[in-house]
Amino acid sequence: MTPVPPRWFKSSYSGNDDADCVEAAIFQRPRPTIHIRDSKNPAGSRLAFTHEAWSEFLPFAEGR
């Protein structure tokens, strides 16, 4: 069985000019995690969150 690559989504808070774009994807294996990356550098560093950590991170990020 060939693994399906995750589908990346652009943040709704990113501008239309693609200057400051954040993308997110849900990786299912080995356990579900949410990854975020800079769309200008998709091969670069990423942040990975468990669902619990993501739930705590969102209110923090929304306040920025």
C-alpha positions, 0 to 999 in steps of 0.5 A: 500500500502506497502512503498518501502524502498529506494535503497542505492548506494555506492559512485563511489569515495569509495574505493574497500576495503570498508574501506571508503564507503559512500552510498546515497539514495533518499527518496521520502516521505514526500518530496524528499530528498537525504540521505547519510550514512557510509556503515559500520554503516547503522543504524547510523547517516545520513545527509539529503539534499533537492535537492537544498541543494544537488546541493550546497553541491556537488561542495563543496564536490568535492573540498575536 
